[in-house]
């Protein structure tokens, strides 16, 4: 097994707190306890890079702060952390997007990764002035990434597409290296675009059997394009010294979720056009009952949050075991988060990552930082 890569999350979607902060896919984020401002997000970013996370995902949409501006600011209060910037193709021209990404990459010292989000909610897209339907958005995304990739290679681009047109387009400042493209989606149209353009295909956390099916599907499509793709998974995590402590925290989060809020959010999420979102809803069933969908995999977050709705729950050792189970399927990158994100970065970074390092499946991106780590994960082993 090759070395695994871990990314964290920047909670620009309404802020952070000691409870599940929702939002996404057309539903409100709800109240938080900590604002999504530069001082706090800077703390999260610095904690993540100290603990050994490679990058941090920053979401996109009407429900959160702008990802480009936020991460540009945070790049100045952090040292090494890369930013997995989610953005929607078609809301700006491909040339401008290629230029923005190149500027970010060049001026931050190659700290940009891109999460391309085609957009699963037509109502939200129309807020941005985008009136294409879902299938047309994927057609446009294909054209968009074709142009951007060529510009990053230093080519002069002429394209008269169905949705996008450029003439004699050429970048003067080429990003070196070009940012990697992360791409998710469960629909047939998403699979085709991912196979053609993605460096990393991202899936939300489902039971391993369902994840294995997705990996096989995308691998086959990518092979038809003559390409190989890496795979990543987006989940939350609740790890503690003992399994009992971790599940007690999951129970606490669940107890603080109001049944009326669940009903309202679920009704909103059912209107989502996203196939992946519908798969998330099927895992929790809109009920607080039967939320353990696989050992140490809990679907409670998805009751009130759009998008990623599952969490790894257990002792440090148990969570490490589940990570290796997903890694055995072909997952090499993990995009994780917790409530709150600041403390969660330390729980995972001090509890789980050292175990994976001892097993030889993970290395700290900045090895000198490891010398100051507190290996309290041993407490979790002794108290199984």
C-alpha positions as CSV (number, residue, x, y, z in Angstrom):
1,X,0.0,0.0,0.0
2,X,1.4,3.4,-1.0
3,X,1.5,6.3,1.5
4,X,-1.9,7.7,2.2
5,X,-2.8,11.5,1.9
6,X,-5.0,13.3,4.4
7,X,-6.8,16.6,3.9
8,X,-8.9,18.6,6.4
9,X,-11.9,21.0,6.0
10,X,-12.3,24.7,6.4
11,X,-15.8,25.4,7.8
12,X,-16.7,28.5,5.8
13,X,-20.2,27.1,5.5
14,X,-21.8,29.1,8.4
15,X,-18.9,28.6,10.8
16,X,-18.0,26.0,13.3
17,X,-19.3,24.6,16.6
18,X,-19.6,21.8,19.1
19,X,-22.6,20.5,17.2
20,X,-23.4,19.6,13.6
21,X,-23.4,22.7,11.5
22,X,-25.5,21.9,8.4
23,X,-26.0,23.5,5.1
24,X,-25.3,22.7,1.5
25,X,-27.4,21.5,-1.5
26,X,-30.0,24.2,-1.1
27,X,-30.5,24.0,2.7
28,X,-29.5,26.6,5.4
29,X,-26.3,26.1,7.4
30,X,-28.1,26.8,10.7
31,X,-26.5,28.4,13.7
32,X,-22.8,27.9,14.7
33,X,-20.7,28.9,17.6
34,X,-17.5,30.1,16.0
35,X,-17.5,32.5,13.0
36,X,-15.9,31.7,9.7
37,X,-13.4,34.5,10.0
38,X,-9.7,34.7,9.3
39,X,-8.5,34.5,12.9
40,X,-10.5,31.3,13.6
41,X,-10.0,29.7,10.2
42,X,-6.3,30.5,10.5
43,X,-6.2,28.5,13.7
44,X,-7.8,25.5,11.9
45,X,-5.4,25.8,9.0
46,X,-2.3,26.0,11.2
47,X,-3.5,23.0,13.3
48,X,-4.1,21.0,10.2
49,X,-0.7,21.6,8.7
50,X,1.0,21.0,12.1
51,X,-0.8,17.6,12.5
52,X,0.3,16.5,9.0
53,X,-2.7,17.1,6.7
54,X,-1.6,17.8,3.1
55,X,-4.4,20.2,2.3
56,X,-7.8,21.6,3.3
57,X,-11.0,21.5,1.4
58,X,-12.9,24.8,1.2
59,X,-16.5,24.5,-0.1
60,X,-18.3,26.5,-2.7
61,X,-21.9,27.8,-3.1
62,X,-24.4,30.3,-1.8
63,X,-24.2,28.7,1.6
64,X,-20.6,29.6,2.4
65,X,-17.9,32.3,2.0
66,X,-16.1,32.6,-1.4
67,X,-13.5,29.8,-1.5
68,X,-10.9,31.7,-3.6
69,X,-10.9,34.9,-1.4
70,X,-10.9,32.9,1.8
71,X,-8.0,30.6,0.9
72,X,-5.9,33.5,-0.6
73,X,-6.2,35.2,2.8
74,X,-5.4,32.0,4.8
75,X,-2.4,31.3,2.6
76,X,-0.8,34.3,4.3
77,X,-1.3,33.0,7.8
78,X,-0.1,29.4,7.2
79,X,3.1,28.0,5.8
80,X,2.7,24.7,4.0
81,X,-1.0,23.7,3.9
82,X,-2.4,23.3,0.4
83,X,-5.9,24.6,-0.3
84,X,-8.4,22.3,-2.1
85,X,-10.5,25.1,-3.5
86,X,-14.0,24.1,-4.6
87,X,-15.3,26.1,-7.6
88,X,-18.0,25.9,-10.2
89,X,-17.0,25.9,-13.8
90,X,-19.0,28.2,-16.1
91,X,-19.6,31.0,-13.5
92,X,-16.4,32.7,-14.8
93,X,-14.8,32.3,-18.2
94,X,-12.3,29.4,-18.6
95,X,-9.5,31.8,-19.4
96,X,-10.1,33.8,-16.2
97,X,-10.4,30.7,-14.1
98,X,-7.1,29.3,-15.6
99,X,-5.4,32.7,-14.9
100,X,-6.8,32.8,-11.3
101,X,-5.6,29.3,-10.6
102,X,-2.2,30.0,-12.1
103,X,-1.8,33.2,-10.0
104,X,-2.8,31.3,-6.9
105,X,-0.4,28.5,-7.6
106,X,2.5,30.7,-8.5
107,X,2.1,33.2,-5.7
108,X,1.5,30.7,-2.9
109,X,4.3,28.4,-3.8
110,X,2.3,25.6,-5.4
111,X,-0.3,25.3,-2.7
112,X,-3.4,25.0,-4.9
113,X,-5.6,22.0,-5.5
114,X,-9.0,22.3,-7.3
115,X,-12.2,20.6,-6.5
116,X,-14.4,21.0,-9.6
117,X,-18.1,21.1,-8.6
118,X,-20.4,21.1,-11.6
119,X,-23.5,22.0,-9.4
120,X,-26.3,19.7,-8.5
121,X,-29.0,22.3,-7.7
122,X,-30.5,24.2,-10.6
123,X,-32.3,26.7,-8.2
124,X,-29.0,27.7,-6.7
125,X,-27.2,27.8,-10.1
126,X,-29.9,30.3,-11.2
127,X,-28.9,32.6,-8.3
128,X,-25.6,32.9,-10.1
129,X,-27.2,33.5,-13.4
130,X,-26.7,30.0,-14.7
131,X,-29.8,28.6,-16.4
132,X,-28.5,25.4,-17.9
133,X,-30.0,22.1,-16.8
134,X,-27.8,19.5,-15.1
135,X,-26.8,17.5,-18.3
136,X,-25.9,20.8,-20.0
137,X,-23.8,21.8,-17.0
138,X,-21.7,18.7,-17.4
139,X,-21.3,19.3,-21.2
140,X,-20.1,22.8,-20.4
141,X,-17.8,21.5,-17.6
142,X,-16.2,19.1,-20.2
143,X,-15.5,22.1,-22.5
144,X,-14.3,24.2,-19.6
145,X,-11.7,21.7,-18.4
146,X,-10.6,21.0,-21.9
147,X,-9.8,24.7,-22.4
148,X,-8.2,25.2,-18.9
149,X,-6.0,22.1,-19.2
150,X,-4.7,23.3,-22.6
151,X,-4.0,26.7,-21.3
152,X,-2.0,25.3,-18.3
153,X,0.1,23.3,-20.8
154,X,1.0,26.6,-22.5
155,X,-1.0,25.9,-25.6
156,X,-2.8,28.5,-27.7
157,X,-6.5,27.5,-27.6
158,X,-9.2,27.9,-30.2
159,X,-12.5,26.2,-29.3
160,X,-16.0,26.8,-30.6
161,X,-18.0,24.6,-28.3
162,X,-21.7,24.1,-27.7
163,X,-21.5,26.2,-24.5
164,X,-18.0,27.9,-24.5
165,X,-15.9,29.7,-27.1
166,X,-12.4,31.1,-27.0
167,X,-10.1,32.3,-29.7
168,X,-6.3,32.5,-29.7
169,X,-6.3,32.1,-25.9
170,X,-2.9,31.8,-24.3
171,X,-1.6,32.3,-20.8
172,X,1.5,34.3,-20.2
173,X,2.1,32.9,-16.7
174,X,1.9,29.1,-16.6
175,X,1.3,27.5,-13.3
176,X,4.1,25.1,-12.4
177,X,3.0,22.5,-11.7
178,X,-0.6,22.8,-12.9
179,X,-3.0,22.3,-10.0
180,X,-4.5,18.8,-9.7
181,X,-8.2,18.4,-10.4
182,X,-10.4,16.7,-7.9
183,X,-13.8,15.7,-9.2
184,X,-16.9,14.0,-7.7
185,X,-20.3,12.9,-8.9
186,X,-22.4,9.8,-9.1
187,X,-24.4,10.4,-12.3
188,X,-23.4,8.9,-15.6
189,X,-22.6,12.4,-16.9
190,X,-20.3,13.0,-13.9
191,X,-18.5,9.7,-14.5
192,X,-17.7,10.6,-18.1
193,X,-16.3,14.0,-17.2
194,X,-14.3,12.6,-14.3
195,X,-12.7,9.9,-16.4
196,X,-11.6,12.4,-19.0
197,X,-10.3,15.2,-16.7
198,X,-9.9,14.3,-13.0
199,X,-6.6,13.5,-11.3
200,X,-8.5,12.4,-8.2
201,X,-12.1,11.1,-8.1
202,X,-13.8,11.9,-4.9
203,X,-16.7,10.0,-3.4
204,X,-18.8,10.7,-0.2
205,X,-18.5,8.0,2.5
206,X,-20.6,5.0,1.8
207,X,-20.2,1.4,3.0
208,X,-17.0,-0.2,1.5
209,X,-19.0,-2.4,-1.0
210,X,-20.7,0.7,-2.5
211,X,-17.3,2.5,-2.7
212,X,-15.7,-0.5,-4.4
213,X,-18.4,-0.3,-7.1
214,X,-17.8,3.3,-7.7
215,X,-14.1,2.8,-8.0
216,X,-14.5,0.0,-10.5
217,X,-17.0,2.2,-12.5
218,X,-14.6,5.1,-12.7
219,X,-11.5,3.0,-13.4
220,X,-13.3,1.4,-16.4
221,X,-14.3,4.8,-17.8
222,X,-10.8,6.2,-17.3
223,X,-9.3,3.2,-19.0
224,X,-11.4,3.9,-22.0
225,X,-9.9,7.4,-22.0
226,X,-6.4,5.9,-21.7
227,X,-6.0,7.4,-18.2
228,X,-5.4,6.3,-14.6
229,X,-7.1,8.1,-11.7
230,X,-6.5,8.2,-8.0
231,X,-9.4,7.9,-5.6
232,X,-10.4,9.9,-2.5
233,X,-13.2,9.8,0.0
234,X,-14.9,12.6,1.9
235,X,-16.1,11.8,5.5
236,X,-16.3,13.2,9.0
237,X,-14.5,11.6,11.9
238,X,-15.1,11.1,15.6
239,X,-12.2,9.4,17.2
240,X,-11.4,9.2,20.9
241,X,-9.1,7.2,23.3
242,X,-11.8,4.6,23.6
243,X,-14.6,3.4,21.4
244,X,-17.1,4.1,24.2
245,X,-16.0,7.8,24.3
246,X,-16.3,8.2,20.6
247,X,-19.8,6.8,20.4
248,X,-20.8,8.9,23.4
249,X,-19.7,11.9,21.4
250,X,-21.8,10.7,18.4
251,X,-24.8,10.3,20.7
252,X,-24.3,13.8,22.1
253,X,-24.2,15.3,18.6
254,X,-27.4,13.3,17.7
255,X,-29.2,14.4,20.9
256,X,-28.6,18.0,20.0
257,X,-30.3,17.6,16.6
258,X,-34.0,18.7,16.8
259,X,-36.5,16.4,15.1
260,X,-38.2,19.3,13.4
261,X,-34.9,20.5,12.0
262,X,-34.3,17.0,10.6
263,X,-37.7,17.0,8.9
264,X,-37.2,20.4,7.3
265,X,-33.6,19.7,6.1
266,X,-34.6,16.3,4.8
267,X,-37.5,17.8,2.8
268,X,-35.1,20.3,1.3
269,X,-32.4,17.6,0.5
270,X,-35.0,15.4,-1.2
271,X,-35.4,18.1,-3.9
272,X,-31.7,17.9,-4.7
273,X,-30.8,16.9,-8.3
274,X,-27.6,15.3,-7.0
275,X,-27.4,11.5,-7.4
276,X,-24.8,11.5,-4.7
277,X,-27.0,13.4,-2.3
278,X,-29.8,11.0,-2.8
279,X,-27.5,8.1,-2.0
280,X,-26.6,10.0,1.3
281,X,-30.3,10.3,2.1
282,X,-30.8,6.6,1.6
283,X,-28.1,5.9,4.2
284,X,-29.8,7.7,7.1
285,X,-33.5,7.3,6.0
286,X,-34.4,10.6,7.7
287,X,-34.4,8.9,11.1
288,X,-32.3,8.8,14.2
289,X,-32.6,5.0,14.2
290,X,-30.2,2.5,12.6
291,X,-27.5,5.0,11.7
292,X,-24.5,2.5,11.9
293,X,-24.3,1.5,8.3
294,X,-21.0,-0.4,8.6
295,X,-18.7,-1.1,11.5
296,X,-17.5,2.4,12.7
297,X,-19.4,4.2,9.9
298,X,-22.2,6.4,11.2
299,X,-24.7,8.2,9.0
300,X,-26.0,10.7,11.6
301,X,-24.3,13.9,10.1
302,X,-26.4,13.6,6.9
303,X,-29.6,14.1,8.9
304,X,-29.0,17.9,8.9
305,X,-26.1,18.4,6.5
306,X,-26.1,18.3,2.7
307,X,-23.2,16.6,1.0
308,X,-20.9,14.4,3.1
309,X,-23.2,12.8,5.6
310,X,-21.2,10.0,7.2
311,X,-18.5,9.8,9.9
312,X,-15.9,7.3,11.0
313,X,-16.6,6.7,14.7
314,X,-14.4,4.8,17.2
315,X,-11.2,4.5,19.1
316,X,-8.0,5.7,17.3
317,X,-7.2,2.1,16.4
318,X,-10.7,1.4,15.1
319,X,-10.7,4.5,12.9
320,X,-7.2,3.6,11.6
321,X,-8.5,0.1,10.8
322,X,-11.5,1.5,8.8
323,X,-9.2,3.8,6.9
324,X,-7.1,0.9,5.9
325,X,-10.2,-1.0,4.9
326,X,-11.1,1.8,2.5
327,X,-7.5,2.1,1.4
328,X,-7.5,-1.6,0.5
329,X,-10.3,-0.8,-2.0
330,X,-8.1,1.8,-3.7
331,X,-8.8,5.0,-1.8
332,X,-5.5,6.9,-1.3
333,X,-6.8,10.3,-0.2
334,X,-9.1,11.1,2.7
335,X,-10.8,14.5,3.1
336,X,-12.0,14.6,6.7
337,X,-13.6,17.0,9.2
338,X,-15.0,17.0,12.7
339,X,-17.0,19.2,15.1
340,X,-15.4,21.4,16.1
341,X,-12.8,21.4,13.3
342,X,-10.0,22.9,15.5
343,X,-10.1,20.3,18.2
344,X,-11.0,17.6,15.7
345,X,-7.7,18.2,13.8
346,X,-5.8,17.5,16.9
347,X,-7.8,14.5,17.9
348,X,-7.2,12.9,14.5
349,X,-3.7,14.2,14.1
350,X,-2.5,13.0,17.5
351,X,-4.6,9.9,17.8
352,X,-4.9,8.2,14.4
353,X,-2.1,9.5,12.1
354,X,0.7,8.2,14.4
355,X,-0.9,4.7,14.2
356,X,-1.0,4.8,10.5
357,X,2.6,6.1,10.4
358,X,3.7,3.1,12.6
359,X,1.9,0.8,10.2
360,X,3.9,2.3,7.3
361,X,1.0,3.7,5.3
362,X,1.4,7.4,6.1
363,X,4.3,9.9,6.4
364,X,4.1,13.4,7.7
365,X,4.6,15.9,4.8
366,X,7.0,17.9,7.1
367,X,8.7,15.2,9.1
368,X,10.5,17.5,11.5
369,X,7.1,18.5,13.0
370,X,6.6,14.9,14.2
371,X,9.3,15.3,16.9
372,X,7.0,17.5,18.9
373,X,3.9,15.3,18.7
374,X,2.2,13.8,21.8
375,X,1.6,10.1,21.1
376,X,-1.5,9.9,23.3
377,X,-3.0,7.3,20.9
378,X,-1.4,4.6,23.2
379,X,-4.1,5.4,25.7
380,X,-6.7,4.4,23.2
381,X,-4.9,1.1,22.6
382,X,-4.7,0.2,26.3
383,X,-8.4,0.9,26.9
384,X,-10.1,-1.1,24.1
